[in-house]
Amino acid sequence: MFELVPGQRRVKELFERAIRDDALSHAYLLAGPEGLGKTLFARELAVALVTSCGGCGTCPDCERARRGVHPDLHLVEREGDVLRKDQIETIISDLALRPFVANRRVWILPEAEHLNRKSANMLLKSIEEPPDYVAFLLVTDRLSRMLDEIPTIVSRCQLVEFRPLADPEIEGYLRDRHGLGGAEASALARLSRGAVEHAARLAEDALGPRHREEYLRYAAAAVSLVHGGDGLDPREAFVGVLERLNKETAASIDAALADELATLELQFQDPRDLKRLQDAAAERAKRAKRRLQRVAAVDAVDLLSAWVRDLWVVACGASDVLWNCDRTDDLVAAAVATPDHYARLLAVMDRTRKDLYLNIDQKLALQAMFARFEEVVTRA
């Protein structure tokens, strides 16, 4: 059980014990920083709750549940900016139905912070007093937002906090799942900051396109505001790497959507049902593009920020704690400014990272970031 989710031993033991002792709560809120595998964990827990084997992970029952075709397992993803009222109404109307084949019916709500007050209030009574065969698994990266805007939902759930993994845990994951080791694995573990999903993206890049190498080459030049040997403006080149990656992501999602729409057309004859399902698929694809492109932009800024952070570390005389520990010689050679200079650059990037979570144009946000870099240099 839970073997697909690295680390989180404390959380795994909590649920293994609760399942063994038949002491599960009716509603859990899985909370913690982004990238810790919380939604994957919720899905694996739900598989264990609706399968007769208890989630062995190898039988046909587990395979169906993992594919999302088990009649007693429901994943409710937001459609648009919020979890809508009609989505909550569907949950409430289905609660009275007893399990079809399992002992429980389970609802997973990723991004629970996108419940607005109206939909949260509708869901509240169902979470407070559900039928004894119902379990809710809510997931959030933004517990503070829920506490500010919908605190009653938080108070009615058993809060389970996920924590970032230690570097040795991430290194073990990179070695066992991706075959990476040595200085590169140590660097990727540090750069992931304990987030296994971020580590997975870094590993996939290290084994394939190696965008990190491009980002770091242009980052080194952009921070010093000199052009690289290839004659490119490093700031434009840095943004260009992200734009190319986003185009590849969009093309992949569009191809998958085309396949899904074609499959739906073969399966459903009623025009109204077909249009509803196709519109839902198109909305999911649009949402996936936005999410993956935001993740890519944040990852790019994080790589730049980690580089500047390491320059600050070298300038402070502490080069034994570098995140980019596989680039030590390059960092020592590049760290020619004062620690205060790099600290100001880090403040600029922290602001940009926050901006990327808002509804703003990525390219403009990064161009503004580099413009503020020039202001820092001018004031130096």
VEXMAR-645215 format. One record per residue (C-alpha): x negated, y, z negated. Coordinates in steps of 0.1 Angstrom, whole numbers, padded with zeros to 4 digits, always signed. Last residue first. Layout:
N
XYZ;...
***
This chain:
380
-0251+0488+0072;-0221+0509+0081;-0225+0502+0118;-0229+0465+0112;-0197+0464+0091;-0179+0483+0118;-0191+0459+0144;-0177+0430+0124;-0144+0449+0123;-0143+0447+0161;-0150+0410+0158;-0120+0405+0136;-0098+0426+0159;-0108+0404+0188;-0099+0373+0167;-0065+0387+0158;-0058+0398+0194;-0066+0363+0206;-0044+0347+0181;-0013+0368+0188;+0006+0374+0156;+0034+0356+0138;+0017+0352+0105;-0005+0323+0094;-0033+0337+0116;-0033+0369+0096;-0044+0351+0065;-0075+0338+0083;-0082+0372+0097;-0083+0387+0062;-0107+0360+0050;-0128+0367+0081;-0132+0404+0072;-0141+0395+0036;-0167+0371+0048;-0183+0398+0069;-0185+0421+0039;-0202+0393+0019;-0227+0388+0048;-0238+0424+0045;-0239+0423+0007;-0263+0392+0009;-0287+0414+0029;-0296+0407+0065;-0322+0384+0082;-0305+0350+0077;-0310+0336+0112;-0343+0317+0107;-0330+0301+0075;-0297+0292+0092;-0314+0276+0122;-0337+0255+0100;-0307+0243+0078;-0284+0233+0107;-0275+0197+0094;-0267+0212+0060;-0239+0233+0075;-0223+0235+0041;-0255+0248+0025;-0262+0242-0012;-0300+0238-0012;-0304+0271+0006;-0301+0291-0026;-0322+0322-0020;-0294+0348-0019;-0301+0354+0017;-0298+0316+0023;-0264+0315+0006;-0252+0346+0025;-0263+0329+0058;-0244+0298+0046;-0212+0318+0040;-0217+0333+0075;-0218+0298+0090;-0188+0286+0069;-0168+0317+0080;-0175+0309+0116;-0164+0273+0111;-0134+0284+0091;-0124+0309+0119;-0125+0281+0144;-0105+0258+0121;-0079+0285+0116;-0075+0289+0153;-0072+0252+0159;-0046+0248+0131;-0026+0277+0146;-0027+0260+0180;-0016+0227+0165;+0013+0244+0147;+0025+0264+0176;+0022+0235+0200;+0040+0212+0176;+0069+0237+0172;+0073+0239+0210;+0072+0201+0212;+0098+0198+0184;+0120+0223+0202;+0118+0204+0235;+0127+0172+0217;+0157+0188+0201;+0169+0202+0234;+0165+0168+0250;+0185+0152+0222;+0213+0177+0225;+0213+0176+0263;+0216+0138+0263;+0243+0137+0238;+0263+0163+0257;+0257+0146+0291;+0268+0111+0279;+0246+0086+0297;+0218+0082+0272;+0189+0057+0274;+0175+0065+0309;+0176+0103+0304;+0161+0099+0269;+0131+0081+0284;+0125+0108+0310;+0127+0135+0283;+0102+0116+0262;+0077+0112+0291;+0080+0149+0299;+0075+0158+0262;+0043+0137+0261;+0029+0155+0292;+0038+0189+0277;+0021+0180+0244;-0011+0170+0262;-0010+0201+0284;-0005+0224+0254;-0034+0208+0235;-0057+0212+0265;-0047+0248+0269;-0053+0254+0232;-0088+0240+0235;-0096+0263+0264;-0083+0293+0244;-0104+0283+0214;-0136+0280+0234;-0128+0313+0251;-0125+0331+0217;-0161+0322+0210;-0172+0332+0245;-0156+0366+0241;-0174+0372+0209;-0207+0357+0222;-0207+0381+0252;-0222+0358+0278;-0256+0362+0293;-0265+0325+0290;-0293+0334+0265;-0268+0346+0240;-0258+0382+0236;-0266+0401+0204;-0241+0411+0177;-0260+0394+0149;-0227+0377+0137;-0217+0371+0173;-0250+0354+0182;-0248+0329+0154;-0211+0324+0160;-0216+0318+0197;-0239+0288+0191;-0218+0277+0161;-0186+0277+0181;-0202+0257+0209;-0217+0231+0186;-0183+0228+0168;-0166+0222+0201;-0183+0188+0202;-0160+0173+0229;-0161+0137+0217;-0175+0120+0186;-0182+0152+0167;-0148+0166+0177;-0130+0135+0164;-0151+0138+0132;-0142+0175+0127;-0105+0167+0132;-0107+0139+0107;-0125+0160+0082;-0097+0186+0085;-0071+0159+0078;-0092+0147+0048;-0092+0181+0032;-0119+0182+0005;-0136+0213+0018;-0138+0200+0053;-0171+0218+0059;-0187+0199+0030;-0177+0165+0045;-0187+0176+0080;-0221+0186+0067;-0227+0153+0049;-0214+0133+0079;-0239+0152+0101;-0268+0147+0077;-0264+0110+0077;-0233+0091+0087;-0204+0089+0111;-0187+0056+0120;-0152+0072+0122;-0131+0053+0097;-0157+0038+0073;-0184+0065+0076;-0161+0095+0078;-0140+0081+0049;-0171+0074+0028;-0184+0110+0035;-0150+0123+0025;-0151+0104-0008;-0187+0115-0014;-0177+0152-0008;-0149+0151-0035;-0113+0150-0022;-0090+0180-0025;-0062+0174-0050;-0026+0163-0045;+0000+0174-0071;+0031+0154-0079;+0060+0174-0092;+0091+0155-0102;+0119+0174-0086;+0148+0194-0101;+0125+0223-0112;+0110+0227-0077;+0144+0230-0061;+0154+0256-0088;+0123+0276-0080;+0135+0285-0044;+0118+0318-0035;+0089+0324-0059;+0083+0288-0070;+0087+0276-0034;+0061+0302-0022;+0037+0291-0049;+0040+0255-0038;+0028+0263-0004;+0015+0231+0013;+0048+0214+0007;+0064+0179+0008;+0098+0167-0004;+0105+0130-0010;+0141+0124-0018;+0153+0090-0030;+0189+0076-0028;+0201+0043-0042;+0213+0057-0075;+0236+0082-0057;+0221+0117-0060;+0227+0140-0090;+0202+0168-0091;+0189+0164-0056;+0224+0164-0041;+0233+0193-0063;+0203+0213-0050;+0207+0207-0013;+0233+0234-0007;+0213+0258-0028;+0182+0251-0009;+0200+0256+0025;+0212+0291+0013;+0179+0301-0004;+0158+0291+0026;+0142+0257+0029;+0109+0264+0048;+0089+0257+0016;+0099+0220+0021;+0074+0217+0049;+0080+0180+0052;+0114+0167+0040;+0115+0129+0037;+0149+0112+0030;+0150+0077+0016;+0178+0052+0014;+0173+0024-0011;+0179-0013-0015;+0173-0019+0022;+0195-0031+0051;+0222-0006+0057;+0218+0014+0025;+0251+0028+0011;+0267+0058+0029;+0278+0085+0005;+0245+0104+0011;+0252+0108+0048;+0274+0139+0045;+0248+0156+0023;+0220+0149+0047;+0240+0162+0077;+0249+0194+0057;+0212+0199+0051;+0205+0199+0088;+0235+0221+0095;+0221+0247+0070;+0187+0249+0088;+0153+0239+0075;+0136+0271+0086;+0117+0288+0115;+0130+0266+0143;+0142+0230+0137;+0127+0219+0105;+0118+0182+0102;+0141+0158+0084;+0125+0123+0083;+0151+0096+0074;+0144+0060+0063;+0174+0038+0058;+0181+0029+0094;+0144+0020+0102;+0134+0034+0136;+0107+0059+0124;+0077+0041+0140;+0064+0034+0104;+0097+0018+0095;+0096-0005+0125;+0060-0016+0118;+0068-0022+0081;+0097-0045+0090;+0076-0062+0117;+0050-0072+0090;+0015-0057+0086;+0017-0027+0063;+0025-0046+0032;+0050-0019+0022;+0072-0035-0005;+0078-0067+0015;+0116-0061+0016;+0110-0027+0033;+0128+0005+0023;+0107+0017-0006;+0073+0007+0007;+0080+0025+0040;+0091+0056+0021;+0058+0056+0002;+0039+0053+0035;+0059+0082+0049;+0053+0103+0018;+0016+0095+0020;+0015+0106+0056;+0032+0138+0046;+0007+0145+0018;-0024+0137+0039;-0046+0163+0021;-0047+0188+0050;-0030+0218+0035;-0034+0224-0002;-0012+0206-0027;+0023+0195-0034;+0044+0163-0032;+0078+0171-0046;+0096+0140-0058;+0133+0132-0062;+0153+0103-0076;+0125+0093-0100;+0110+0058-0097;+0108+0036-0128;+0112+0001-0112;+0081-0010-0133;+0062-0021-0102;+0074+0009-0081;+0065+0034-0109;+0031+0018-0114;+0023+0018-0077;+0036+0054-0076;+0013+0067-0103;-0016+0046-0092;-0015+0061-0057;-0013+0096-0072;-0044+0091-0093;-0063+0074-0065;-0058+0103-0041;-0085+0091-0018;-0079+0082+0018;-0043+0077+0030;-0039+0047+0054;-0044+0022+0026;-0012+0035+0009;+0000+0000+0000;
***
